Amino acid sequence: MEKRVRVIISGRVQGVCFRMNAYTEARRLGLRGWICNRPNGTVEAVAQGPAEAVDDFVRWCWQGPPMAVVRHVASVEEAAGGRLKPFTISG
């Protein structure tokens, strides 16, 4: 079953290779979607794929790479419609 989520990650998540590590994790999990830095210092991602893989990605976001300090992850499930491309880094 396909699942799609939008996550907003806050804390020390910019300037610590969060996007690159999330990209690597999402690709490892076979997800489609994207991740980007937001002007307010948070990171936003949309991930779609097998439900278990999406859940694993959201759990990974709570940890992040070694230099990150994740304070909060807001996760909202969205309709899995539309065709997302293989996971990319935006912005």
C-alpha positions as CSV (number, residue, x, y, z in Angstrom):
1,M,0.0,0.0,0.0
2,E,1.3,3.4,-1.0
3,K,1.6,6.2,1.6
4,R,2.6,9.8,1.3
5,V,3.6,12.2,4.1
6,R,4.7,15.8,4.4
7,V,7.1,16.4,7.3
8,I,8.5,19.6,8.8
9,I,11.7,19.0,10.9
10,S,12.8,21.7,13.3
11,G,15.9,22.2,15.5
12,R,19.4,22.4,14.3
13,V,18.7,20.9,10.9
14,Q,20.2,23.3,8.4
15,G,24.0,23.4,7.8
16,V,24.4,19.9,9.2
17,C,23.9,17.9,5.9
18,F,20.4,16.9,6.9
19,R,19.0,17.1,3.4
20,M,21.9,15.0,1.9
21,N,21.5,12.3,4.6
22,A,17.7,12.3,4.3
23,Y,18.1,11.9,0.5
24,T,20.4,8.9,1.0
25,E,18.0,7.4,3.4
26,A,15.0,8.0,1.2
27,R,16.7,6.5,-1.8
28,R,17.8,3.5,0.3
29,L,14.1,3.0,1.3
30,G,13.0,3.3,-2.4
31,L,10.9,6.5,-1.8
32,R,9.9,9.2,-4.2
33,G,9.5,12.9,-3.3
34,W,11.7,15.8,-2.3
35,I,13.4,17.6,0.6
36,C,14.3,21.3,1.0
37,N,15.4,24.0,3.5
38,R,12.8,26.5,4.4
39,P,13.5,30.2,5.1
40,N,12.5,29.8,8.8
41,G,15.3,27.3,9.5
42,T,13.2,24.2,9.3
43,V,13.5,21.4,6.7
44,E,10.4,20.2,4.7
45,A,10.1,16.9,2.9
46,V,7.4,15.0,1.0
47,A,8.0,11.2,0.8
48,Q,5.9,8.6,-0.9
49,G,6.2,4.9,-1.3
50,P,5.4,1.6,0.6
51,A,3.8,2.5,3.9
52,E,6.5,0.7,6.0
53,A,9.3,2.5,4.2
54,V,7.6,5.9,4.7
55,D,7.2,5.2,8.4
56,D,10.9,4.3,8.6
57,F,11.8,7.6,6.9
58,V,9.7,9.6,9.4
59,R,11.4,7.7,12.3
60,W,14.8,8.5,10.7
61,C,13.8,12.2,10.5
62,W,13.5,12.2,14.4
63,Q,17.2,11.2,14.5
64,G,18.8,12.8,11.5
65,P,22.5,12.9,10.8
66,P,25.1,13.0,13.6
67,M,25.5,16.8,13.7
68,A,21.7,17.5,13.7
69,V,19.7,18.3,16.8
70,V,16.1,17.5,16.0
71,R,13.6,19.2,18.3
72,H,10.4,18.3,16.5
73,V,9.0,16.5,13.5
74,A,5.5,17.4,12.4
75,S,4.1,14.7,10.0
76,V,0.9,14.9,8.1
77,E,-0.4,12.1,5.8
78,E,-1.5,13.2,2.4
79,A,-3.4,11.5,-0.4
80,A,-0.9,9.3,-2.3
81,G,-2.1,10.6,-5.7
82,G,0.1,12.2,-8.3
83,R,3.3,10.8,-9.6
84,L,6.4,12.0,-7.6
85,K,9.8,11.6,-9.2
86,P,12.6,9.7,-7.5
87,F,13.6,11.5,-4.3
88,T,15.5,14.7,-4.8
89,I,17.0,17.6,-2.9
90,S,15.4,21.0,-3.7
91,G,16.5,24.5,-2.9
